[in-house]
């Protein structure tokens, strides 16, 4: 906490009025940052702040988007490690710096406030407890908006994947499918080829396919909607998918059922034998897949908090995200930063960690800038005070003679100095 008093000692007159707005009076614990969210983004922000001795409070309700994932991937030194274990180890890392308070609660209200001469924020949780911070890092994460297909939620995320870098390798040898909902988009052509290539041995060369050679089939499910081939980009993507040996399935999906790797249906994905999904079509036909790829749109968690602060959001084909500015993830509200899934359509553990670190850098930079401004104001106030303290000579209007022999009126020197400040 930084809470210096910068009012000059024994101020009077214009000097008091000039610097009164710089006084700070902090009556309670004030954190350098209130971090809303205890996932990879929020924790890495706290870790970064800890390294530069900045205080933070991390608020978490212990609900995470990847709760159902058996492991995280593409996380250097933590590949194929459970997300919960990554968080636990992260908290241990943060604890070494003794600058962070972890609070298990749900923040229900955020509002702007003033902390002396600075702008700050108050947070209130579900129990009515209040907290104050100089900045806020929104690391609330996001939630997926599932399509209305029976069985979709029961297969997410164990059998339905949204990122081939995060999931897919372990079942790359099994049949794969893509759910083109709400419509088939050109980007799915590239994704289909990526999934197709994953069926090849890791050491196999990456050359263009020979149309005469059999390729790993990928089924693209449109759920009753035909691709709009009047759009040239979509038409070209469809032709490319067909050239790669992809199959389009236009029948509607009746249900998605968790299954074993051999296709035997299960009652739940919680069954340890679950390693696939059966796509049941409207006519009862079943298609067994190792996994189904689909990236549903997302919306921010705790959207009410975002609206309370007046933070801007942006929409894309991937959903709604908080609008962030590079490099630190600043938002349109000064002092509010965003990190992790809530601020990007490209959601992953490593991206969240990176954004958390950059938000920490933004907070540290803001704190330093504010403190430098206050230090300068204090220094100027002290200099002004020194020259305005009346002496016995100045009170009587006496004069001094300097080293050159020139006569100087003390009162004139004081008034000139004050004016120039």
N, C-alpha and C positions, 0 to 999 in steps of 0.2 A: 504494500500500500504506500502511495506517495501522497503525503498530505502536509506540505510545508505551509507555513503562514508567511505571506509575502508583503504584508502591510508594513510600511516603515515604522520604526520605533518613534513614538511621540509625534505622529504626523499632525500637521496643522494647515489650515487654509486650502489653497489651490492644490498643494501637494497631496493632501488627504483625498480630495475629490478626484484627482487624476488617477490615483492608484487603488481606490477603494474597491473597484470591480475586480481586482486581482486577488483579493483575500479568499482563502480557502479554509473551510471549517468542516472537517469530516467527523461525524458523530458516531459512526459505526464502521465495522470492517468493510473495507472497499477492496474488491478484487480488481486486478488489472484486466481480467476478462472473465465473463460468464459464458461458459461453453455449454450449449444446449445440445446434448447428445453424447453418448459414451461409446460409440462405435469406433472403427479405425480412424476416421477423420477427427473426431473430437479428442480421442486419446493421443493421437500424434500431435495435435495442436498443443495439448497440455505438456507433452514431452518437450516440444520445441520451446515453449515458454519457460519450462523448468530449467532448461539449459542456460537461459539468459536471466534466470532468477526473477521471473515475473510470476505473480500469483494468479491462480485460476481456480474456479469452482466448476467441476464437471457434473452436470445433472443428467441422470439416465433413469429411464423407467424399465430398463432391461428387456426391451422388446426390439428385435433386430430383423431386418429384411431377410438375412441369410440364416435365420434360426433353423430352417429345415435342411440346410445343406450339410452333407456328411463331412466335407472338407473344403478348404480354400485352396486355390491353385494360382500359379504365376505370382507367388509372393516369395521373393528371394529369401532363402534360409528357413522359410515356413511353408514350403510347398507341401500340399496334402496334409495340412494340419487343420484340426477342427477350429472353426471361427471362434468358439468360446475360449479355447486355449490361447489363441492369439491375443484376445482381449485380456485374459488373465495375466499373461506374460507382460503385456504392455503396461498394465497397472503396476506391476512390480518394477518395471523400468522407471516409470514416472515417480514412484515413491522414493527413489534414491535422491531426488532433488529437493524434497520436502517443501515444495511450493504449491501443491495442488490438494484441494479438498474434493473428495468424491461424495456426492449426495444422491442417494437412490430415491428419486421422486419424479413427479411430472410437473413441469412448469406450465402454469395455466394463464399467466399474464405477464406481458412485457410492456414497459412504458419508458419514455424518455424522462430524464431528470437532470438536475444540475448538482455537481459536487464542487462546492465552492465556485470557482470561476470556470470550471470545466463542464462540458456536457457529459452525461453518463446515463446509466440505465438502472431501473429497478426491475426485479423479477419476483414473481409471487408463485408459490407452488400450490399443489392441491390441498395442503394442510394450512394454508394461510401464512406460511413462513415467507419472509421477504429477504432479498439479497440485493446488493448493490455492486455494480461494476462499471469500470470506465469504458469497456467495450463489450460487444457480444459477438460470439462466433456461433452461427447457426450450423450445426452439424446434426440436424434432426433426422437425416435419412429420408427415404421416400417409400411409398407403398405402391405395389403393382395393382393395376386395374384389370382383373381377369375377365375374359370373354364369358358369355353365358353358355358354356358348353358343359353338360353334366360330366363330372369326374375331373374337370380341369384342376380345381383346387386340390383334389386328392392326389394328384400326380406332380404338383409343384412343391419344391424344385427338384425332387429326386429323379423324375423321369422327363420333365420338361425343362430344357436349358435355354438360357437367354444370352449366353456368351460362350463361344467355342474355345476361348482362351482359358475360361474358368472351368468348364466342364465338357466332357465328351471323349477325351482320350481313353479313359478306362473302358469305354464301350464302343470304341471306334470300329471294331471288327463286326459289330452287329448292324442290321438294317437301320436306316435313319430316315427321318421325315422332317418336313418343314411345314409349319402351320401358317399359311398366307392369309392372315386375318388382321384387319378387316378386308384388305385387298392385296393382290400380288404387286409388289414394288420391285423396280429394277435392282435394288441392292441385294435382293434375295438370290439373284443369279450368281453373284460373287460368293455369297454365303454357301450356296449349294455346292459350288466347286470346292470350297474349303472343306466342307464336310466329306465330300467325295474323296478328296486327296487324303484325308485322315485315315481312310481305310487301307492306304498303302503302307508298306513297311517303312519304318522311320528312316531307313537309309536309302530308300528308292529315289531315283532322280525325278526332278520336277520338269517334265517336258510336256508340250501340248499333246492332247490325246489324239491317237490315231482312230478315226471313226470306224475302222475295221476291227478294232479291239474292243472287247467287252469291258465296260466300266461299271464301277459300283453304283447300283441304282439308288437314287434318292427320290422319295415320293413327296410331291408338293401338294398339300391338301388346301383347296380353296374354299371348302365348306359351302359349296353351292354357288359361289360367285365366279363368273368367268373373267379372266384378265381382260382389261380394256385395251385391246390391240389397236384401237384407233389412235392411241398415243404411241408415237414411233419409238420412244425409249422403252416402253413396256413391251411392245411388239418385238423389238430387238432382244430384250431380255428373255422373252419366252422362247424365241428361236435359239438363243444361245443355250438355254437350259435343255432344250430338246437335242441340240447338237452334242451335249455332254451326256446324253442318255438318261436324263431325268424323266420322271413320269408325273403327269398331272392327274390328280384325283379330284373331280368336281362334285362328287356326291357329298351330301351333308353328313356331318359327324353326329351320330346319335349319343355316343358316350365314349369316354376314355377310361380304361380299366387298368389298374396296376397289374403287372405280370412278371413272371420269372424270365430269365434269359432265353428260355425255350418257348415262351409264349403262354404258359399256364397262368390263368387268371388268379389274382389274389384279392383278398378283401380290403387290403390297405397297403400303402407304400411303407408302413412301419414294419411290415414283415421283412425279416432279414434276407429272405430269398428274393425280394423284389429287385429286379434289375432290368426293367423294361416296361412297355406300355402297349396294350392292345387298343387300336383305334377301331371302334365299332361304327360302321356306316349305317345310313338310314335304312338300307335293305337287309341289315343283319350281317353283312360281310365284315369280317375282321381282318385287320392288318397289324401284324406284330412288328414292333420297332424296339431297338435298343434304347432310343430316346427320341423325343420330338423337340424340334427347335422352335421357339416362339419368343419374341420380345414384346411383352405387353406394354402399353403406355403406363407411365408412372405419374403420381402426384406427390407433392411434398407432404411429409408428416408434419403435424402441428401447424397446419396452414393458418389456423386462427392467430397464432403468434406472429406469423409473417405479415398478416393483414393488420394486426395491431400496430406494428412498427411502420407500416407503409412501405415495406420492401417490395420492389418490382419483381415480377415473374415474367417468364417468356415461354411461349408455347412452340412446340415442334412436333413432327410426326411421332416422336418418342414420348410425348406427354408434356407436363408442365414442370419447369425448374425455376429456381431463383436465378435472377440475372446477376452474373458476377463479372467483375472487371479484372483483367490480368494486371500484374502477376499475383496479387495478394488475395484475390477473391473479395475485394471490396464491393459493397452494394451501393445503391443510390442513397442510402441513409448513412451519413457519416458515423463512423464508429461501429458499424455492423458489417461483419464479414461472413462469408458462406464457405463451407467446406464439405466435400464428400458428395454422396449421391444426390443430395437435395439441390446441388448447384451445377449438375452436368448431365447430359443425356447418356454419356459413356460411363456407366457405373461399374466399378470394380474395387476390390480391396486396395490394390496398389494406388489407383487414382485417388481414392479417398485419403490414403495416408499422405500422398504428395500435397493434395489440397489443404490438408490439416496443417502440414508444415509451413506452407506458404501463408496461410491465415495467421499463424503464430508470428511469422516475420512481419506481417502487416500490423499486427497489434503492437509488437515491440517497437516498430518504427514510429507508430502514432504516439506511443507513450513517451519515447525519447524526444520527439518533436515538441510535444506539449511541455515536457519538463525543461527543455532548453529555453522555450519561450518564457516560462515562469522564472527560471534562473536569471535570464537577461532582465526581466522586469524588476526583480529584486535588486539586482546589481545597480540598475539605473536609479531605483528609488533610494538606495543607500547613498549614491553619489549626490543626488539632489539634496538629501537630508543633510549631508556633510556641509554643503556650501550655504545652506539656509539657516544654520544654527547661528543666532546673533552673537557677536562678540561685544565686549565692552567698547571697543573702538568703533565698530560699525554702528552701535546704538547711538553714539555721540556724533556720528558723521565725521570722524577723524579720517585722516589720510595716511597712506603708507608711501614710502619711497622704495622703488625696486632697485635692482642692482645697477640699472643704467642711469639712475638719478632722476627718473621720471616719477611724478607724483600720481598716485592712483587713489580714487575714491572707493572705499571698501563697499559701500552700498551699491554703487554702479556695477562692480564686479559680480556681486551676488545676483543682482537682477538679471544681468546678461547671461550668467551661467544657467539660471533657471529657465530663461526664455529659450536658450539654445537646446535644452534637454527636451 
